[in-house]
Amino acid sequence: MQVVATAAISDARPTGFCVRTTIHMIPSMAQEPNSTTSGTTIRRARSDDVPGIEHMVTAAYTKYIARIGKPPAPMLADYTQLLLTHDVFVLMADYDRTVVGSIVLDASEGRDSVQINNLVVDPAAQGRGYGKTLMRCAEDFARASNRTALELFTNVKMHENFALYAKMGFDEVDRRTEDGYERAYFRKGLLA
């Protein structure tokens, strides 16, 4: 990846995390570079991205309603609020500037990990490696946040995700019911 632009931000969130080239991070600098790889750009989500994120989530998760018996949790999330409380990023296709994926990260203090609350790729854009690109962004973000692991969860009835997460290096560490959903929890340690 290479840095293609920088934009000033008003908080001290980690910077340079989605960039695979060497970047020296200076915490006092409130800059956040956009990054590009394989014809895509990852940037922090803005309020005008929310309708597109919601559309992708609906398109990707509707098929699970019958299996779970209710809308999956990502379909009920308030993405406008998540922009204020979490680190939300979008993946854009450079050829038409369309948002093709999104990831919601929780880097709350007091944990050794960053939690992936949701990773979604537009069904029309799946199979192109965009999910892996977003996962690499999460890894870079976790390292920039001085965290040693990534954590995520999925509904146990979304069983096709289990093999994907194992292939990406995640281990299942727990199962429990939370917020009325049966969930499997996964963790991946990160090398420095």
DRENTI-112271 format. One record per residue: residue in one letter; x, y, z of N, C-alpha, C in turn. Coordinates in steps of 0.001 Angstrom, whole numbers, plus 500000, padded with zeros to 6 digits. Example, Ala and Ser with C-alpha at 12.3 -4.5 7.8 and 13.67 -1.06 7.14 Angstrom:
BEGIN
  tifi     nc1     nc2     nc3    cac1    cac2    cac3     cc1     cc2     cc3
     A  513190  494310  507800  512300  495500  507800  513200  496700  507800
     S  512850  497750  507080  513670  498940  507140  512900  500030  507870
***
This chain:
BEGIN
  tifi     nc1     nc2     nc3    cac1    cac2    cac3     cc1     cc2     cc3
     M  500837  498822  500000  500000  500000  500000  500878  501235  500000
     Q  500327  502311  499553  501055  503562  499585  500136  504658  500076
     V  500707  505653  500687  499925  506792  501152  499589  507640  499938
     V  498302  507992  499807  497909  508830  498683  497450  510205  499119
     A  497105  510371  500393  496656  511679  500875  496646  511653  502389
     T  496643  512822  502981  496473  512905  504418  495352  513874  504711
     A  494708  513677  505857  493628  514577  506264  493743  514813  507752
     A  493564  516035  508162  493631  516345  509587  492393  515809  510284
     I  492582  515286  511485  491460  514853  512302  491615  515496  513663
     S  490542  515493  514429  490559  516254  515674  490842  515420  516906
     D  491081  514139  516754  491354  513323  517934  492699  512627  517787
     A  493087  511895  518807  494407  511268  518826  494326  509791  518483
     R  493449  509415  517597  493339  508021  517192  494603  507611  516452
     P  494901  506310  516432  496102  505844  515745  496106  506269  514283
     T  497294  506514  513767  497422  506934  512379  498357  506002  511642
     G  498205  505941  510344  499109  505162  509526  498878  503673  509574
     F  497806  503229  510174  497610  501816  510454  497243  500981  509254
     C  496690  501531  508210  496297  500737  507048  497331  500832  505942
     V  498521  501215  506295  499559  501422  505305  500654  500390  505518
     R  500992  499648  504487  501988  498598  504588  503407  499101  504356
     T  503578  500330  503937  504918  500876  503810  505341  501400  505173
     T  506599  501735  505319  507084  502219  506606  506610  503640  506839
     I  505928  503839  507944  505481  505171  508348  505851  505319  509811
     H  506507  506391  510139  506819  506662  511532  505637  507387  512133
     M  505037  506796  513145  503847  507380  513730  504235  508303  514865
     I  503763  509504  514795  504011  510500  515822  502676  510819  516461
     P  502425  510337  517695  501120  510508  518313  500628  511939  518361
     S  501524  512908  518477  501073  514292  518583  500564  514839  517255
     M  500871  514158  516173  500381  514600  514874  499004  513999  514651
     A  498033  514841  514461  496664  514362  514250  496399  514213  512762
     Q  497170  513354  512116  496958  513099  510703  496576  511654  510517
     E  495745  511439  509543  495330  510083  509244  495417  509858  507749
     P  496400  509105  507302  496534  508910  505871  495476  507976  505326
     N  494999  508298  504145  494219  507336  503388  495231  506368  502814
     S  494820  505186  502456  495757  504244  501880  495111  503543  500707
     T  495948  503023  499835  495464  502401  498618  496130  501052  498435
     T  495379  500075  497979  495914  498780  497598  494993  498148  496572
     S  495553  497536  495561  494796  496781  494564  493569  497520  494062
     G  493707  498787  493749  492588  499538  493205  491529  499928  494210
     T  491903  499958  495482  490958  500344  496532  491591  501372  497452
     T  490753  502099  498147  491196  503068  499143  490424  502829  500425
     I  491127  502821  501552  490490  502720  502865  490596  504087  503527
     R  489470  504546  504053  489469  505809  504789  488456  505716  505916
     R  488589  506645  506860  487641  506719  507969  486264  507062  507403
     A  485240  506368  507884  483867  506613  507424  483379  507971  507901
     R  482524  508564  507088  481897  509851  507401  480381  509652  507461
     S  479696  510659  507947  478239  510551  508069  477568  510308  506722
     D  478126  510828  505642  477504  510585  504339  477745  509169  503823
     D  478564  508371  504517  478764  506964  504168  477715  506055  504801
     V  477016  506550  505826  476094  505701  506588  475044  505031  505705
     P  474359  505728  504801  473369  505029  503967  473979  503877  503159
     G  475171  504069  502628  475837  503006  501884  476216  501833  502764
     I  476695  502114  503971  477029  501041  504913  475768  500262  505257
     E  474693  500969  505570  473432  500300  505908  472921  499459  504744
     H  473062  499956  503526  472633  499196  502348  473445  497905  502216
     M  474772  498002  502381  475622  496808  502303  475255  495800  503373
     V  475048  496286  504598  474704  495400  505711  473393  494678  505418
     T  472396  495411  504951  471110  494788  504624  471284  493741  503526
     A  472015  494087  502479  472229  493155  501374  472985  491905  501820
     A  473954  492073  502698  474788  490947  503126  474129  490067  504180
     Y  473297  490637  505047  472780  489892  506194  471330  489437  506069
     T  470569  489933  505102  469159  489550  504979  468998  488038  504864
     K  469909  487369  504175  469805  485921  503981  469848  485139  505292
     Y  470321  485760  506366  470425  485059  507646  469186  485202  508528
     I  468249  486067  508165  467085  486299  509023  466316  485006  509264
     A  466028  484247  508219  465268  483000  508382  466046  481992  509218
     R  467349  481917  509025  468173  480955  509755  468248  481294  511243
     I  468387  482577  511563  468530  483014  512955  467173  483193  513625
     G  466177  483568  512837  464846  483807  513382  464569  485267  513686
     K  465516  486120  513373  465369  487567  513557  466515  488243  512815
     P  466432  489561  512620  467539  490236  511933  468846  490095  512718
     P  469939  489793  512027  471239  489754  512696  471564  491121  513309
     A  472347  491110  514365  472670  492336  515103  473194  493465  514214
     P  474060  493203  513213  474538  494318  512391  473421  495062  511656
     M  472304  494401  511409  471186  495066  510732  470462  496033  511662
     L  470652  495886  512961  469970  496734  513940  470864  497847  514480
     A  472122  497826  514103  473088  498800  514631  472782  500208  514129
     D  473112  501176  514962  472979  502591  514617  474351  503071  514140
     Y  474558  503058  512835  475873  503373  512288  476243  504846  512457
     T  475263  505712  512522  475561  507120  512802  476172  507245  514195
     Q  475615  506542  515159  476155  506553  516523  477521  505869  516575
     L  477675  504771  515832  478956  504064  515826  480094  504941  515306
     L  479794  505867  514405  480833  506798  513942  481396  507617  515094
     L  480586  507846  516114  481006  508651  517265  481697  507831  518346
     T  481382  506543  518427  481859  505723  519541  482886  504669  519152
     H  483039  504409  517871  483941  503371  517387  484802  503930  516263
     D  485716  503126  515803  486531  503464  514642  485929  502721  513452
     V  485323  503471  512557  484613  502898  511415  485329  503335  510140
     F  485600  502376  509273  486307  502637  508027  485522  502072  506857
     V  485722  502672  505696  485122  502161  504471  486219  501848  503471
     L  485934  500874  502634  486810  500470  501542  486125  500895  500251
     M  486830  501696  499465  486256  502222  498226  486984  501650  497021
     A  486212  501318  495990  486792  500917  494712  487242  502185  493997
     D  488512  502235  493626  489053  503450  493021  488448  503765  491657
     Y  488044  502739  490908  487582  502998  489547  486295  503802  489499
     D  485429  503697  490527  484196  504494  490515  483878  505147  491862
     R  484810  505042  492818  484670  505654  494153  483477  505097  494919
     T  483046  503889  494597  481941  503235  495285  482446  502571  496558
     V  481697  502705  497646  482026  502001  498885  481641  500535  498700
     V  482626  499644  498833  482397  498214  498627  482553  497405  499906
     G  482979  498047  500990  483137  497337  502250  483276  498305  503400
     S  483099  497759  504606  483216  498573  505813  483639  497687  506975
     I  484304  498308  507938  484695  497602  509154  484489  498532  510342
     V  483945  497968  511423  483696  498703  512667  484607  498106  513729
     L  485485  498930  514296  486463  498479  515283  486209  499141  516628
     D  486444  498380  517685  486311  498884  519050  487663  498743  519733
     A  488289  499866  520004  489605  499885  520656  489483  500462  522060
     S  488465  500025  522793  488247  500518  524154  489477  500294  525009
     E  489701  501214  525918  490843  501125  526832  490697  499915  527763
     G  491834  499455  528268  491841  498394  529259  491840  496990  528679
     R  491978  496867  527378  492029  495545  526749  493324  495425  525962
     D  493744  494186  525745  494941  493962  524944  494607  493751  523472
     S  493333  493880  523123  492901  493588  521764  492018  494696  521205
     V  491867  494661  519899  490867  495462  519201  489775  494490  518785
     Q  488540  494869  519037  487418  494006  518666  486850  494461  517330
     I  486658  493498  516444  485987  493759  515173  484499  493544  515423
     N  483738  494631  515435  482298  494523  515683  481538  494122  514436
     N  482019  494535  513287  481388  494133  512034  482358  494377  510891
     L  482420  493416  510001  483152  493546  508751  482171  493118  507674
     V  481908  493990  506719  480941  493672  505669  481502  494088  504320
     V  481270  493231  503334  481597  493534  501944  480300  493428  501159
     D  480063  494392  500300  478872  494367  499460  478824  493029  498719
     P  477695  492312  498776  477616  491021  498086  477993  491096  496604
     A  477710  492207  495951  478063  492360  494537  479570  492473  494327
     A  480322  492725  495383  481775  492897  495279  482543  491784  495990
     Q  481857  490765  496470  482535  489698  497202  483365  488831  496257
     G  484351  488148  496828  485212  487274  496053  486395  487979  495405
     R  486649  489202  495779  487753  489981  495193  488858  490286  496202
     G  488772  489707  497391  489795  489937  498406  489561  491160  499268
     Y  488399  491788  499150  488129  492994  499930  488027  492700  501424
     G  487476  491555  501784  487404  491182  503200  488794  491047  503802
     K  489714  490442  503057  491095  490310  503531  491754  491677  503674
     T  491464  492568  502742  492019  493922  502818  491540  494623  504084
     L  490251  494509  504387  489714  495120  505608  490302  494463  506855
     M  490517  493151  506811  491099  492461  507964  492546  492910  508177
     R  493299  493110  507105  494675  493628  507247  494656  495026  507850
     C  493679  495818  507462  493531  497151  508049  493307  497035  509552
     A  492453  496091  509971  492190  495890  511402  493466  495486  512129
     E  494262  494622  511513  495524  494208  512131  496467  495401  512287
     D  496590  496185  511242  497460  497363  511304  496963  498360  512349
     F  495653  498543  512409  495059  499441  513395  495361  498946  514810
     A  495229  497641  515039  495503  497079  516364  496963  497298  516751
     R  497871  497048  515832  499291  497270  516125  499559  498743  516428
     A  498962  499638  515645  499149  501075  515876  498553  501511  517208
     S  497592  500738  517702  496963  501013  519002  497679  500293  520135
     N  498831  499680  519829  499615  498916  520807  498822  497764  521401
     R  498053  497093  520570  497289  495916  520995  497956  494680  520409
     T  497798  493574  521093  498476  492349  520682  497553  491318  520061
     A  496276  491664  519894  495337  490684  519353  494138  491367  518710
     L  493461  490593  517874  492152  490963  517341  491137  489992  517905
     E  489944  490474  518173  488843  489619  518609  487634  489934  517747
     L  486804  488930  517552  485558  489121  516826  484570  488071  517288
     F  483329  488254  516903  482310  487256  517189  481396  487137  515991
     T  480727  485999  515897  479749  485769  514848  478625  484932  515422
     N  477481  485011  514804  476358  484195  515226  476685  482738  514916
     V  476382  481835  515837  476707  480424  515615  475977  479858  514401
     K  474882  480481  514005  474136  479997  512838  474706  480522  511524
     M  475711  481367  511602  476433  481812  510404  477678  480941  510267
     H  477441  479640  510210  478509  478644  510300  479542  478746  509191
     E  479184  479303  508046  480158  479416  506965  481311  480354  507318
     N  481131  481208  508309  482197  482116  508734  483304  481404  509508
     F  482990  480279  510136  483950  479607  511007  485213  479205  510245
     A  485064  478593  509079  486228  478169  508296  487024  479377  507803
     L  486323  480432  507435  486992  481653  506980  487861  482240  508084
     Y  487322  482331  509290  488089  482903  510396  489272  482011  510765
     A  489081  480698  510728  490193  479783  511006  491302  479970  509968
     K  490915  480119  508707  491894  480320  507635  492677  481616  507830
     M  492049  482607  508458  492704  483895  508713  493507  483890  510008
     G  493560  482750  510703  494382  482644  511900  493659  482845  513216
     F  492343  482912  513199  491566  483081  514430  491263  481725  515052
     D  491248  481690  516382  490861  480503  517139  489569  480801  517879
     E  488653  479834  517869  487432  480008  518653  487788  479872  520126
     V  487343  480835  520938  487707  480849  522352  486503  480771  523291
     D  485301  480969  522777  484135  480968  523668  482861  480908  522839
     R  481802  480450  523496  480441  480525  522955  479537  480945  524090
     R  478654  481890  523788  477682  482306  524795  476551  483079  524121
     T  475470  483220  524852  474345  484015  524381  474511  485427  524907
     E  474413  486390  523998  474584  487797  524354  473595  488612  523528
     D  472867  489497  524189  471875  490333  523514  470860  489502  522734
     G  470582  488292  523218  469606  487425  522567  470131  486660  521366
     Y  471437  486698  521120  472046  485994  519997  473030  484956  520525
     E  473028  483776  519897  474030  482756  520211  475286  483110  519417
     R  476371  483367  520126  477575  483844  519458  478785  482960  519744
     A  479638  482875  518742  480945  482244  518881  481978  483366  518840
     Y  482928  483311  519758  483951  484353  519897  485295  483811  519430
     F  486025  484643  518712  487302  484261  518127  488376  485274  518510
     R  489624  484787  518517  490760  485644  518868  491948  485263  517992
     K  492714  486281  517617  493931  486079  516838  495035  486924  517443
     G  496108  486273  517878  497268  487004  518366  498016  487622  517198
     L  498585  488796  517435  499314  489500  516386  500797  489516  516701
     L  501593  489200  515719  503039  489304  515869  503427  490756  515698
     A  504459  491158  516395  504908  492567  516320  505408  492935  514958
***
